[in-house]
């Protein structure tokens, strides 16, 4: 038996040339394992911070769409002082105490068959719709509702757009619309973030005197008139169609229409 065969596998490995195939593979695999462990540990350690930042970003967007955001303010305090979150049952348009509004997750609810429905007619292309949504009540100094902030989402050209629409206490006048998450084309569909386009929503109305939903995102105004029209984004036809579809879906009968009707009547 040769001297090399008398040596153990570890000894042969250690004595091998540094640029041998075995040592090269060993170093590569060891580095990959170490890197993956570091990345995994960092992800776990940073998850609570990431969740806090996601919550703060959401609160910033709610403050902004309600016209209350001021740079430098404590977001958590400003949000808590201004808004009362409530879980809404969409079918009845009334609030429910079945869930804790502080922890209820609308997106997780939409994925749970127990709290959601599969949509047969799905203009917003969301697949499933939660039966419950968290809405945010902005009250005045007298404790009366000043505005309601309603979450909405739907598919544009490349992505699902998540945002909020702020509606006045009359349940019909739009104060603002803002998206906080999407992956639309920069310079085109991503212009949903342009302050000039977002400003077009202020003062528009959802329904006409007969209660018919008329709000439209299009190149030309609908027959109902300019009060119900928001100009489509230039060069972003499919994103504009997506926004039109998702707003009309969520403001319609399968969305917030029952709640808005109750809001108008002061009965919710």
Steps between C-alpha positions, in 0.01 A plus 500: 500500500636842403585772751215719367249221558621459858406857575147591614262707292544809717878482486491457121269800475726719715808407302330562167594806292309820597364526145386140480141426402416358843625801694340745255161334538538480878579871533213597267247286688627619839471864395146444367394331823651775716346774287157337505514462877595866542225616265240278671604621845487862386155450345364349821660768715378785280145368450351690797661822377375436147146444626515825700626689195225349282239609753643851520506527119135398491417758767690769310291428191176515697605833650595629156178398326307673780712815464645475850861400440772741612872418461677443828196404703488181704307278260370259763375779726349701217319195364367392840381851577315537170349166398275235640546170313189281475442163332217523250282215374463583132172318437310690768699823498521489878785474746570173677674417826586151377861609442748733665543796263853560628621160381256394227686429174292574190739321264520186713121502530467506120709181480296318766195316358326544837506879474497556123314414182618403153378760252307393193491856365842643569565829315779590743674163437555421868378139496361488853341777705502517877156524658647747747719809459665738744382857446627811673272766644626857525293692752475871571532671839133428574550128441309499173633324192689739274637250246529124452812337358426185304765250380476375143708298259495357152717406204652758268738411215778315684395485861231522763461858621423544870372831625244708687215725400381774735129579485324792671241447771219523244615166360527634145765771459858382448769678700796306360641179356847361567684177424772373731611182321526411130750409229368698205731636228713796616405817317176347372274292726707603802365851447218394730744637760526840330357767736342682204305191398402413856369856542250438217300273731423764759142622475382231258179316578425128507130486418246724331171626644338164422764313696658347189878454512653734243863563600721426198868508406510565126634728228164671461235592752196271532148614419446561871743793484839624617414453868535126444807503275873456568734528202672176400876488531675599177668200337373260767168379364499159670600640840225761466248231411617301802454798732156567352401136549626472857347829616163416347516148642573610855254790489231273359246264655748219562734749667426799721167613353291353788725673754493832313120482485492442877746786546272736308208391716707523821424134571801270522 
